[in-house]
């Protein structure tokens, strides 16, 4: 098992998030009920559930013959003998695909009415998670991922298989930056299973955002169909937006039947025409198959080593950070410099019954944690944060210092330094220009970047590492966000005994500020939300550390800082209540519970969970 990376939880399940699905499916007469410990085919011992979709449930399992962990997808439906035979045939065909960019299919079978497919177990994140966490991705990374996926598709097409379900959640990314296409060889069979639903309901079954026009108009599906879906995926990865926008299923389907999507002009001039051809409405005008698309994208991958390193960085950050809030684009005066708004409308509509907070998963488990912090590490980190030296500040607002005095710079250089500091590693000039001037053409954005660099004064210029093709933060600089992120990671890991000193207050301060408040650009908002959740987790851990050490005042400060970061979050309220109870202040604990109940009911129409009430009752 790879440390620090979660098992992929619904990447093999064949569904996008927010769909309503039955995670167990129908258990018909004589069918085997699947639970942890069930043995299928006298060989595969079922472990934990990894994900569920409309057509099946994915489990981690142990292959008792080959003594290895596998992913086991169990079909939810009661299937006919014909469908079972077709599933077996296609699984056998998929098993012949031997390509490192494709999740391997090992076996297929049936046990007491349950049809299952056995696949390679992959650890990492899926592309959907990365796109949700980071929005639009660097174009060199998109080209690399696209080339690898197209190579995998080419191997699939060689075996006469059409995937028919290429989408971000079916793209797996490992810690080493390996790209794998999943759900191979079973999408066509599951389409057969669901044909009855389509006939009876008249609705479209599948992930509408990635279906090709021929899939919507009952035309022949070919290898070019997969090329179209992959093209849409790459276009979305470049822009952060679904190519056919929002709206009803019928509206989105109608738009793709009427026209081909047009990649924006600011995309790299070598990448844009490849995507344009891939997403042509007419299958005859597209690249024919995965190999053809891979060849076209191979010419776009300029520096594979740098792109792979950047992909590894994105995977690591996605795996470590909680998922950010969904960011909704909002036109009009509320949007600043191409920015976005985060929806905060949580009021319960009239006529909707009140729900408990547990129903919407607002809270964390409330069991007291027993983490402690290494004193030497804490003291060294506090001294590093307070020591003089060239420094960029992003927390609480932008700042630049040479270690002695603050340096005042114009808005343009501020945005450039902030963008590069949030990227954490050097980026291509074209990427920086496109992100900072998103509404300009590629040529105009590049000109604006060159102008900004030419006007930098000595203080700002010394903070940069500049090459002919890349920009980054100079090695001599420290960034407050980087230090605070390192502190948060230390607090979330295993620690030694705790000795409270001045570093405790410094740690609370380091975790109490948001990234660049009042900056509303997309590349800021995504990072700011990810950091907000990370620091809240760290503050709650710190509050428990300090409480366990008997430092109730500083523990209270840490919990209060977490509450200020999210007044509706239950876990910091629980941390503060635990502090009050530990020092014997039951009345303060009761008042804190009452305040939380009031704000939760007013803002969300919810009540605190029974666990929080039980925590309070324990000390009475």
VEXPAMI-389523 format. One record per residue (C-alpha): z, x, y; chain. Coordinates in nm, 4 decimals, decimal comma. Example, Ala and Ser with C-alpha at 12.3 -4.5 7.8 and 13.67 -1.06 7.14 Angstrom:
<nodes>
z; x; y; chain
0,7800; 1,2300; -0,4500; A
0,7140; 1,3670; -0,1060; A
</nodes>
This chain:
<nodes>
z; x; y; chain
0,0000; 0,0000; 0,0000; A
-0,0851; 0,1402; 0,3420; A
0,2249; 0,1724; 0,5587; A
0,2147; -0,0049; 0,8916; A
-0,0865; -0,2220; 0,8136; A
-0,0463; -0,5839; 0,7066; A
-0,2311; -0,7222; 0,4095; A
-0,5285; -0,9252; 0,5249; A
-0,4101; -1,2834; 0,5221; A
-0,7090; -1,5080; 0,5510; A
-1,0045; -1,2769; 0,5652; A
-1,1091; -1,3630; 0,2123; A
-1,0427; -1,7316; 0,2476; A
-1,3715; -1,8387; 0,3995; A
-1,2371; -2,0263; 0,7027; A
-1,1767; -1,9753; 1,0691; A
-0,8325; -2,0320; 1,2236; A
-0,7176; -2,3726; 1,3468; A
-0,9029; -2,5657; 1,0771; A
-0,7061; -2,8282; 0,8941; A
-0,7016; -2,7258; 0,5297; A
-0,5210; -2,8183; 0,2121; A
-0,3774; -2,4867; 0,0988; A
-0,3209; -2,5889; -0,2606; A
-0,6163; -2,8161; -0,3232; A
-0,6314; -3,0953; -0,5732; A
-0,4467; -3,0450; -0,9013; A
-0,6322; -3,2724; -1,1396; A
-0,5288; -3,3852; -1,4858; A
-0,4872; -3,0857; -1,7144; A
-0,5425; -2,8366; -1,4300; A
-0,3184; -2,5321; -1,4054; A
-0,0845; -2,5304; -1,1035; A
-0,0965; -2,1913; -0,9328; A
0,2369; -2,0377; -0,8251; A
0,3739; -1,6855; -0,8027; A
0,3980; -1,5516; -1,1561; A
0,1129; -1,7627; -1,2985; A
-0,1137; -1,5640; -1,5302; A
-0,4859; -1,6478; -1,5142; A
-0,7268; -1,5552; -1,7873; A
-0,4459; -1,3839; -1,9809; A
-0,4925; -1,0944; -1,7414; A
-0,4186; -1,1596; -1,3714; A
-0,0567; -1,2179; -1,2656; A
-0,0432; -1,4082; -0,9357; A
0,1702; -1,2589; -0,6582; A
0,2025; -1,3595; -0,2936; A
-0,0394; -1,5967; -0,1214; A
-0,2576; -1,4149; 0,1292; A
-0,4573; -1,6976; 0,2834; A
-0,6098; -2,0406; 0,2365; A
-0,9323; -2,2124; 0,3304; A
-1,1085; -2,5372; 0,2781; A
-1,2594; -2,4101; -0,0461; A
-0,9836; -2,2012; -0,1990; A
-0,6598; -2,0089; -0,1855; A
-0,6436; -1,6282; -0,1928; A
-0,3585; -1,4545; -0,3741; A
-0,2588; -1,0985; -0,4290; A
-0,2536; -1,0423; -0,8048; A
-0,1980; -0,7705; -1,0629; A
-0,4683; -0,6870; -1,3139; A
-0,2727; -0,6331; -1,6337; A
-0,5619; -0,4627; -1,8107; A
-0,6606; -0,2059; -1,5479; A
-0,3126; -0,1917; -1,3882; A
-0,4259; -0,2418; -1,0288; A
-0,3748; -0,4880; -0,7441; A
-0,6602; -0,7261; -0,6714; A
-0,7415; -1,0233; -0,4497; A
-0,7707; -1,3459; -0,6487; A
-0,9537; -1,6413; -0,4955; A
-0,8818; -1,9703; -0,6722; A
-1,1155; -2,2620; -0,6018; A
-0,9263; -2,5633; -0,4687; A
-1,1755; -2,8183; -0,5967; A
-1,2241; -2,9819; -0,9327; A
-1,5673; -2,8379; -1,0136; A
-1,8357; -2,9461; -1,2546; A
-1,9553; -2,7344; -1,5429; A
-2,2787; -2,6706; -1,3550; A
-2,1001; -2,5386; -1,0471; A
-1,8723; -2,3285; -1,2670; A
-2,1754; -2,1753; -1,4374; A
-2,3407; -2,1044; -1,1037; A
-2,0228; -1,9438; -0,9688; A
-2,0075; -1,7179; -1,2733; A
-2,3740; -1,6181; -1,2378; A
-2,3404; -1,5341; -0,8703; A
-2,0148; -1,3472; -0,9248; A
-2,1901; -1,1358; -1,1889; A
-2,4732; -1,0686; -0,9437; A
-2,2228; -0,9777; -0,6721; A
-2,0448; -0,7426; -0,9115; A
-2,3680; -0,5410; -0,9302; A
-2,3436; -0,4650; -0,5571; A
-2,2007; -0,1146; -0,5280; A
-2,1708; -0,0304; -0,1604; A
-1,8718; 0,1033; 0,0345; A
-1,9443; -0,1481; 0,3150; A
-1,9006; -0,4458; 0,0797; A
-1,5792; -0,5785; -0,0729; A
-1,6274; -0,5375; -0,4474; A
-1,6337; -0,8421; -0,6767; A
-1,4779; -0,7527; -1,0109; A
-1,4660; -1,0647; -1,2231; A
-1,4842; -1,4440; -1,2356; A
-1,3417; -1,6934; -1,4792; A
-1,1816; -2,0287; -1,5483; A
-0,8369; -2,1158; -1,6808; A
-0,7265; -2,4732; -1,7524; A
-0,9586; -2,6208; -1,4909; A
-0,8990; -2,3490; -1,2302; A
-1,2060; -2,1437; -1,1351; A
-1,1282; -1,8033; -0,9841; A
-1,3017; -1,4934; -0,8494; A
-1,1407; -1,1467; -0,8611; A
-1,2142; -0,9091; -0,5732; A
-1,1126; -0,5750; -0,4292; A
-0,7862; -0,5931; -0,2338; A
-0,8400; -0,4467; 0,1135; A
-0,5626; -0,3596; 0,3576; A
-0,6170; -0,3598; 0,7313; A
-0,7233; -0,6226; 0,9859; A
-1,0292; -0,8390; 1,0228; A
-1,2766; -0,8300; 1,3084; A
-1,1627; -1,1717; 1,4313; A
-0,8119; -1,0319; 1,4866; A
-0,9494; -0,7313; 1,6756; A
-1,1661; -0,9500; 1,8993; A
-0,8763; -1,1850; 1,9715; A
-0,6511; -0,8925; 2,0606; A
-0,8965; -0,6945; 2,2739; A
-1,1698; -0,9339; 2,3878; A
-1,5069; -0,7642; 2,4258; A
-1,5330; -0,4374; 2,2340; A
-1,6917; -0,1061; 2,3369; A
-2,0627; -0,1189; 2,2766; A
-2,0649; 0,2066; 2,0786; A
-1,8051; 0,0539; 1,8443; A
-2,0095; -0,2681; 1,8164; A
-2,3197; -0,0669; 1,7258; A
-2,1281; 0,1274; 1,4598; A
-1,9703; -0,1841; 1,3065; A
-2,3052; -0,3627; 1,3157; A
-2,4870; -0,0751; 1,1458; A
-2,2274; -0,0542; 0,8669; A
-2,2293; -0,4305; 0,8135; A
-2,6090; -0,4358; 0,8084; A
-2,6093; -0,1605; 0,5451; A
-2,3717; -0,3717; 0,3378; A
-2,5950; -0,6750; 0,3845; A
-2,8933; -0,4664; 0,2785; A
-2,7195; -0,3815; -0,0493; A
-2,6362; -0,7498; -0,0954; A
-2,9940; -0,8578; -0,0260; A
-3,1240; -0,6052; -0,2776; A
-2,9435; -0,8033; -0,5474; A
-3,1111; -1,1267; -0,4407; A
-2,7925; -1,2609; -0,2799; A
-2,7794; -1,4398; 0,0563; A
-2,4299; -1,4289; 0,2018; A
-2,4605; -1,7384; 0,4251; A
-2,1147; -1,6933; 0,5807; A
-2,1251; -1,3786; 0,7951; A
-1,8524; -1,4180; 1,0587; A
-1,5736; -1,2056; 1,2142; A
-1,3025; -1,3154; 0,9721; A
-1,5214; -1,1985; 0,6829; A
-1,5444; -0,8463; 0,8268; A
-1,2571; -0,6243; 0,7149; A
-1,1571; -0,3065; 0,8980; A
-0,9349; -0,0484; 0,7313; A
-0,6952; 0,1949; 0,8927; A
-0,9512; 0,4720; 0,8423; A
-1,2169; 0,2756; 1,0292; A
-1,4096; 0,1659; 0,7218; A
-1,6080; -0,1569; 0,7658; A
-1,6364; -0,4002; 0,4736; A
-1,8160; -0,7334; 0,4381; A
-1,6127; -0,9809; 0,2333; A
-1,6511; -1,3177; 0,0573; A
-1,9575; -1,1896; -0,1196; A
-2,1472; -1,3956; -0,3727; A
-1,9399; -1,7129; -0,3434; A
-2,0471; -1,8751; -0,0172; A
-2,3600; -2,0250; -0,1754; A
-2,1607; -2,1641; -0,4655; A
-1,8996; -2,3150; -0,2368; A
-2,1779; -2,4733; -0,0329; A
-2,2823; -2,6482; -0,3539; A
-1,9270; -2,7698; -0,4065; A
-1,9245; -2,9147; -0,0557; A
-2,2678; -3,0786; -0,0659; A
-2,0994; -3,4051; -0,1689; A
-1,8815; -3,3960; 0,1406; A
-2,1815; -3,3396; 0,3611; A
-2,3688; -3,6312; 0,2051; A
-2,0743; -3,8683; 0,2243; A
-1,9497; -3,7860; 0,5743; A
-2,2664; -3,6762; 0,7526; A
-2,0771; -3,3837; 0,9067; A
-2,1653; -3,0171; 0,9130; A
-1,9612; -2,8054; 0,6717; A
-1,9199; -2,4395; 0,7651; A
-1,8426; -2,2191; 1,0632; A
-2,0725; -2,3662; 1,3257; A
-2,0499; -2,0730; 1,5653; A
-2,2329; -1,8413; 1,3214; A
-2,4765; -2,0718; 1,1416; A
-2,8493; -2,0056; 1,1812; A
-3,0830; -2,2822; 1,3060; A
-3,2375; -2,3204; 0,9594; A
-2,8918; -2,3921; 0,8137; A
-2,8604; -2,6807; 1,0595; A
-3,2085; -2,8244; 1,0046; A
-3,2368; -2,8235; 0,6239; A
-3,4934; -2,5426; 0,6155; A
-3,5141; -2,2580; 0,3659; A
-3,2332; -2,0037; 0,3901; A
-3,3449; -1,6409; 0,3588; A
-3,2117; -1,2915; 0,4161; A
-3,3096; -1,3374; 0,7827; A
-3,0426; -1,6094; 0,7979; A
-2,7733; -1,3450; 0,7433; A
-2,9392; -1,1246; 1,0072; A
-2,9086; -1,4082; 1,2601; A
-2,5393; -1,4637; 1,1850; A
-2,4658; -1,0922; 1,2152; A
-2,6588; -1,0825; 1,5429; A
-2,4431; -1,3635; 1,6841; A
-2,1319; -1,1779; 1,5700; A
-2,2432; -0,8577; 1,7470; A
-2,3308; -1,0476; 2,0642; A
-1,9874; -1,2079; 2,0717; A
-1,8206; -0,8702; 2,0086; A
-2,0065; -0,7220; 2,3082; A
-1,9291; -1,0040; 2,5520; A
-1,6049; -1,1589; 2,4279; A
-1,7696; -1,5029; 2,4429; A
-1,9311; -1,7172; 2,1755; A
-2,3073; -1,7141; 2,2463; A
-2,3439; -2,0938; 2,2492; A
-2,0235; -2,1656; 2,4381; A
-1,7810; -2,4479; 2,3785; A
-1,8317; -2,8191; 2,3245; A
-1,8648; -3,0505; 2,0282; A
-2,0253; -2,9421; 1,7011; A
-2,3305; -3,1495; 1,7861; A
-2,3654; -2,9898; 2,1318; A
-2,3398; -2,6344; 1,9986; A
-2,5787; -2,7093; 1,7138; A
-2,8261; -2,8656; 1,9537; A
-2,8248; -2,5619; 2,1806; A
-2,9092; -2,3194; 1,9006; A
-3,1845; -2,5442; 1,7669; A
-3,3410; -2,5547; 2,1136; A
-3,3302; -2,1889; 2,2184; A
-3,2480; -1,8314; 2,1267; A
-2,9374; -1,6817; 2,2890; A
-3,0063; -1,4236; 2,5582; A
-2,7886; -1,1089; 2,5561; A
-2,6686; -1,0247; 2,9099; A
-2,8605; -0,7690; 3,1106; A
-2,5653; -0,5308; 3,1399; A
-2,5714; -0,4444; 2,7676; A
-2,6926; -0,0972; 2,6791; A
-3,0685; -0,0884; 2,6960; A
-3,0981; 0,0462; 2,3403; A
-2,8609; -0,2159; 2,1918; A
-2,9796; -0,5253; 2,3784; A
-3,3310; -0,5494; 2,2242; A
-3,1921; -0,5097; 1,8708; A
-2,9552; -0,8024; 1,9177; A
-3,2299; -1,0040; 2,0905; A
-3,4588; -0,9723; 1,7890; A
-3,1763; -1,0414; 1,5424; A
-3,0845; -1,3748; 1,7043; A
-3,4360; -1,5126; 1,7537; A
-3,4484; -1,8853; 1,6816; A
-3,7562; -1,8423; 1,4598; A
-3,6687; -1,6652; 1,1302; A
-4,0194; -1,5170; 1,1175; A
-3,9571; -1,3326; 1,4444; A
-3,6287; -1,1733; 1,3320; A
-3,5662; -0,8502; 1,1500; A
-3,6279; -0,9412; 0,7882; A
-3,3111; -0,8249; 0,6141; A
-2,9995; -0,6140; 0,6307; A
-3,1810; -0,2835; 0,5765; A
-3,4181; -0,3508; 0,8673; A
-3,1280; -0,4327; 1,0989; A
-2,9344; -0,1260; 0,9811; A
-3,2306; 0,1002; 1,0584; A
-3,2604; -0,0464; 1,4085; A
-2,8875; -0,0081; 1,4796; A
-2,8745; 0,3457; 1,3371; A
-3,0798; 0,4620; 1,6346; A
-2,8222; 0,3046; 1,8688; A
-2,5213; 0,4889; 1,7198; A
-2,5243; 0,7991; 1,9416; A
-2,1865; 0,9629; 1,8648; A
-2,0601; 0,8288; 1,5326; A
-1,7452; 1,0442; 1,5337; A
-1,6288; 0,9195; 1,8726; A
-1,7140; 0,5586; 1,7882; A
-1,5299; 0,5777; 1,4552; A
-1,2240; 0,7272; 1,6268; A
-1,2262; 0,4459; 1,8815; A
-1,2538; 0,1886; 1,6006; A
-0,9548; 0,3464; 1,4233; A
-0,7599; 0,3187; 1,7480; A
-0,8503; -0,0495; 1,7876; A
-0,7466; -0,1248; 1,4292; A
-0,4116; 0,0520; 1,4728; A
-0,3351; -0,1273; 1,7990; A
-0,4321; -0,4638; 1,6515; A
-0,2149; -0,4087; 1,3438; A
0,0884; -0,3029; 1,5486; A
0,0728; -0,5576; 1,8288; A
0,1464; -0,9332; 1,8048; A
-0,1557; -1,1553; 1,8640; A
-0,2068; -1,2231; 2,2379; A
-0,2144; -1,5676; 2,3892; A
-0,5545; -1,7312; 2,3939; A
-0,7201; -1,6586; 2,7281; A
-0,9371; -1,9333; 2,8702; A
-1,1984; -1,8584; 3,1332; A
-1,1484; -2,0652; 3,4428; A
-1,4162; -2,0853; 3,7135; A
-1,3349; -2,1405; 4,0743; A
-1,0846; -2,0018; 4,3243; A
-0,8148; -1,9345; 4,0655; A
-1,0140; -1,6573; 3,9066; A
-1,0071; -1,3105; 4,0553; A
-1,2656; -1,0357; 3,9989; A
-1,3984; -1,1787; 3,6749; A
-1,0508; -1,2566; 3,5496; A
-0,9055; -1,5387; 3,3485; A
-0,6186; -1,7803; 3,3310; A
-0,3722; -1,8292; 3,0489; A
-0,3105; -2,1963; 2,9898; A
0,0527; -2,2969; 3,0597; A
0,0155; -2,6720; 3,0296; A
0,2671; -2,7498; 2,7568; A
0,3806; -3,0950; 2,8626; A
0,3990; -3,3540; 2,5872; A
0,1440; -3,6328; 2,6463; A
0,2699; -3,9857; 2,6768; A
0,3097; -4,1592; 2,3447; A
0,3393; -3,8348; 2,1457; A
0,6746; -3,8175; 1,9618; A
0,9038; -3,5283; 2,0387; A
0,8879; -3,2466; 1,7873; A
1,1431; -2,9830; 1,7036; A
1,0693; -2,6261; 1,8090; A
1,0384; -2,5196; 1,4456; A
0,7287; -2,7394; 1,4107; A
0,5314; -2,5162; 1,6472; A
0,6805; -2,1854; 1,5319; A
0,8232; -2,0870; 1,8691; A
1,1138; -1,8942; 1,7275; A
1,1736; -1,5860; 1,5169; A
1,4134; -1,5723; 1,2203; A
1,7615; -1,5620; 1,3688; A
1,9397; -1,3440; 1,1144; A
2,1297; -1,0685; 1,2936; A
1,9462; -0,7368; 1,2741; A
2,1258; -0,4081; 1,2159; A
1,8924; -0,1523; 1,3719; A
2,0466; 0,1466; 1,5468; A
1,8851; 0,4082; 1,7681; A
1,8793; 0,7864; 1,7286; A
2,0910; 0,9241; 2,0127; A
1,8935; 1,2476; 2,0519; A
1,5622; 1,0620; 2,0670; A
1,6983; 0,8104; 2,3154; A
1,8405; 1,0789; 2,5455; A
1,5218; 1,2878; 2,5354; A
1,3071; 0,9827; 2,6051; A
1,5245; 0,8782; 2,8984; A
1,5054; 1,2274; 3,0459; A
1,1280; 1,2353; 3,0014; A
1,0904; 0,9042; 3,1834; A
1,3008; 1,0239; 3,4771; A
1,1654; 1,3795; 3,4966; A
0,9212; 1,4697; 3,7757; A
0,5567; 1,5256; 3,6919; A
0,2122; 1,3802; 3,7591; A
0,2379; 1,0155; 3,6681; A
0,0440; 0,6870; 3,6612; A
0,2519; 0,3693; 3,6767; A
0,1219; 0,0384; 3,5408; A
0,4500; -0,1470; 3,4822; A
0,5494; -0,3734; 3,7684; A
0,2470; -0,2648; 3,9708; A
0,0106; 0,0296; 4,0131; A
0,1393; 0,3650; 4,1261; A
0,0223; 0,7274; 4,1317; A
0,2452; 1,0279; 4,1863; A
0,1980; 1,4055; 4,1726; A
0,5602; 1,4474; 4,0656; A
0,6899; 1,4967; 4,4184; A
0,5429; 1,2225; 4,6344; A
0,3560; 0,8993; 4,5777; A
-0,0205; 0,9113; 4,6345; A
-0,1897; 0,6192; 4,8067; A
-0,5433; 0,5440; 4,6826; A
-0,7952; 0,2667; 4,7453; A
-0,8397; -0,0391; 4,5243; A
-1,1516; 0,0927; 4,3478; A
-0,9895; 0,4153; 4,2213; A
-0,6776; 0,2153; 4,1287; A
-0,8832; -0,0119; 3,9033; A
-1,0621; 0,2848; 3,7452; A
-0,7388; 0,4729; 3,6664; A
-0,5697; 0,1555; 3,5406; A
-0,8630; 0,0727; 3,3124; A
-0,8704; 0,4220; 3,1627; A
-0,4918; 0,4285; 3,1168; A
-0,5058; 0,0979; 2,9299; A
-0,7841; 0,2293; 2,7050; A
-0,5593; 0,5271; 2,6151; A
-0,8501; 0,7449; 2,5045; A
-1,1720; 0,8600; 2,6748; A
-1,4507; 0,6023; 2,7010; A
-1,8209; 0,6163; 2,7761; A
-1,9144; 0,5831; 3,1413; A
-2,1342; 0,2831; 3,0627; A
-1,8367; 0,1020; 2,9066; A
-1,6155; 0,1657; 3,2099; A
-1,8890; 0,0540; 3,4492; A
-1,9602; -0,2646; 3,2560; A
-1,5919; -0,3602; 3,2371; A
-1,5127; -0,2885; 3,6019; A
-1,8257; -0,4525; 3,7415; A
-1,8989; -0,7231; 3,4806; A
-2,1229; -0,9352; 3,7014; A
-2,3527; -0,6489; 3,8016; A
-2,6583; -0,5204; 3,6187; A
-2,6162; -0,2033; 3,4144; A
-2,7895; 0,0013; 3,6840; A
-2,5824; -0,1510; 3,9634; A
-2,2566; -0,1093; 3,7706; A
-2,3394; 0,2540; 3,6984; A
-2,4147; 0,3121; 4,0660; A
-2,0815; 0,1559; 4,1662; A
-1,8976; 0,3824; 3,9231; A
-2,0712; 0,6935; 4,0552; A
-1,9864; 0,5904; 4,4100; A
-1,6217; 0,5381; 4,3196; A
-1,6032; 0,8811; 4,1539; A
-1,7685; 1,0491; 4,4526; A
-1,5146; 0,9011; 4,6950; A
-1,2034; 1,0021; 4,4984; A
-0,9555; 1,2155; 4,6885; A
-0,7953; 1,5185; 4,5269; A
-0,4894; 1,3322; 4,3967; A
-0,6899; 1,0680; 4,2121; A
-0,9511; 1,3182; 4,0919; A
-0,6838; 1,5385; 3,9360; A
-0,5660; 1,2422; 3,7278; A
-0,9049; 1,2127; 3,5563; A
-1,0769; 1,3985; 3,2747; A
-1,4502; 1,3713; 3,3490; A
-1,7500; 1,4770; 3,1387; A
-2,1170; 1,3968; 3,1707; A
-2,0816; 1,0947; 2,9419; A
-1,7108; 1,0060; 2,9248; A
-1,4096; 0,9347; 3,1419; A
-1,0409; 0,9527; 3,0535; A
-0,6923; 1,0290; 3,1807; A
-0,6186; 1,4014; 3,2258; A
-0,3839; 1,5574; 2,9700; A
-0,1461; 1,6635; 3,2473; A
-0,0717; 1,3020; 3,3386; A
0,1974; 1,0788; 3,1939; A
0,1669; 0,7001; 3,1953; A
0,4796; 0,4822; 3,2083; A
0,3271; 0,2244; 2,9760; A
0,2590; 0,4839; 2,7055; A
0,6214; 0,6009; 2,7174; A
0,7572; 0,2470; 2,7071; A
0,5290; 0,1589; 2,4136; A
0,6628; 0,4632; 2,2264; A
1,0180; 0,3461; 2,2999; A
0,9384; -0,0022; 2,1692; A
0,7934; 0,1426; 1,8473; A
1,1040; 0,3587; 1,7951; A
1,3308; 0,0602; 1,8397; A
1,1352; -0,1399; 1,5840; A
1,1542; 0,1387; 1,3244; A
1,4494; 0,2757; 1,1216; A
1,7189; 0,4459; 1,3308; A
2,0361; 0,6449; 1,3051; A
2,3778; 0,5769; 1,4576; A
2,3994; 0,4648; 1,8197; A
2,5998; 0,6204; 2,0987; A
2,5739; 0,4249; 2,4201; A
2,5236; 0,6182; 2,7427; A
2,3085; 0,6010; 3,0535; A
1,9942; 0,5939; 2,8392; A
2,0751; 0,2361; 2,7345; A
2,0303; 0,1044; 3,0876; A
1,7153; 0,3150; 3,1266; A
1,5730; 0,1634; 2,8090; A
1,6336; -0,1886; 2,9372; A
1,4568; -0,0972; 3,2615; A
1,1638; 0,0593; 3,0754; A
1,1124; -0,2620; 2,8753; A
1,1639; -0,5116; 3,1579; A
0,8348; -0,4954; 3,3491; A
0,4939; -0,6471; 3,2827; A
0,1607; -0,4667; 3,3152; A
0,0049; -0,4978; 3,6600; A
0,1357; -0,8386; 3,7704; A
-0,1160; -1,0386; 3,9773; A
-0,4156; -0,8518; 3,8329; A
-0,6365; -1,1170; 3,6728; A
-0,9195; -0,9239; 3,5134; A
-0,9856; -0,9840; 3,1452; A
-0,9192; -0,6238; 3,0406; A
-0,5774; -0,6409; 3,2075; A
-0,4702; -0,9836; 3,0812; A
-0,5269; -0,9082; 2,7125; A
-0,3297; -0,5821; 2,7290; A
-0,0575; -0,7410; 2,9431; A
0,0045; -1,0206; 2,6953; A
0,0133; -0,7811; 2,4007; A
0,2657; -0,5582; 2,5821; A
0,4766; -0,8557; 2,6882; A
0,5278; -0,9621; 2,3283; A
0,5915; -0,6057; 2,2148; A
0,8568; -0,5430; 2,4794; A
1,0281; -0,8761; 2,4076; A
1,0650; -0,7780; 2,0416; A
1,2025; -0,4390; 2,1464; A
1,4508; -0,5889; 2,3945; A
1,5830; -0,8249; 2,1287; A
1,6284; -0,5317; 1,8894; A
1,8016; -0,3292; 2,1604; A
2,0343; -0,6205; 2,2387; A
2,1375; -0,6371; 1,8724; A
2,1840; -0,2575; 1,8588; A
2,4114; -0,2608; 2,1616; A
2,6047; -0,5639; 2,0405; A
2,6709; -0,3962; 1,7061; A
2,8025; -0,0938; 1,8955; A
3,0344; -0,3141; 2,1038; A
2,8455; -0,2538; 2,4312; A
2,8397; -0,6196; 2,5227; A
2,7481; -0,5783; 2,8903; A
2,4340; -0,3755; 2,8229; A
2,3503; -0,5953; 2,5229; A
2,3658; -0,8970; 2,7510; A
2,1368; -0,7217; 3,0020; A
1,8783; -0,6510; 2,7312; A
1,8833; -1,0113; 2,6062; A
1,8617; -1,1484; 2,9620; A
1,5599; -0,9256; 3,0306; A
1,3871; -1,0699; 2,7218; A
1,4686; -1,4242; 2,8354; A
1,3181; -1,3549; 3,1778; A
1,0009; -1,2394; 3,0012; A
0,9690; -1,5732; 2,8188; A
1,2254; -1,8452; 2,9000; A
1,0872; -2,0693; 2,6231; A
1,1232; -1,8127; 2,3445; A
1,4141; -1,8849; 2,1124; A
1,4849; -1,5420; 1,9635; A
1,6154; -1,3781; 2,2867; A
1,8370; -1,6823; 2,3455; A
1,9747; -1,6280; 1,9963; A
2,0347; -1,2604; 2,0744; A
2,2321; -1,3526; 2,3875; A
2,4319; -1,6184; 2,2030; A
2,5194; -1,3591; 1,9388; A
2,6463; -1,1280; 2,2141; A
2,8682; -1,4012; 2,3623; A
3,0026; -1,4925; 2,0194; A
3,0733; -1,1281; 1,9301; A
3,2845; -1,0757; 2,2418; A
3,4651; -1,4057; 2,1855; A
3,3085; -1,5975; 2,4751; A
3,2311; -1,9190; 2,2896; A
3,2101; -2,1181; 2,6123; A
2,9350; -1,8857; 2,7448; A
2,7473; -1,9262; 2,4176; A
2,7679; -2,3067; 2,4425; A
2,6462; -2,2994; 2,8047; A
2,3536; -2,0737; 2,7105; A
2,2554; -2,3127; 2,4302; A
2,2719; -2,6074; 2,6721; A
2,0531; -2,4262; 2,9280; A
1,7931; -2,3476; 2,6640; A
1,7909; -2,7034; 2,5305; A
1,7353; -2,8365; 2,8830; A
1,4445; -2,6042; 2,9670; A
1,2822; -2,6536; 2,6258; A
1,2943; -3,0317; 2,6551; A
1,1701; -3,0271; 3,0150; A
0,8784; -2,7915; 2,9558; A
0,7690; -2,8724; 2,6008; A
0,9425; -3,1913; 2,4978; A
1,1056; -3,0012; 2,2096; A
1,4544; -2,9389; 2,0788; A
1,6071; -2,6075; 1,9648; A
1,5786; -2,5376; 1,5937; A
1,8669; -2,6217; 1,3588; A
1,9086; -2,2484; 1,3000; A
2,0072; -2,1930; 1,6610; A
2,2545; -2,4798; 1,6432; A
2,3935; -2,3343; 1,3181; A
2,4362; -1,9962; 1,4879; A
2,6445; -2,1637; 1,7549; A
2,8483; -2,3626; 1,5018; A
2,9431; -2,0492; 1,3085; A
3,1613; -1,9226; 1,5916; A
3,3339; -2,2458; 1,6797; A
</nodes>
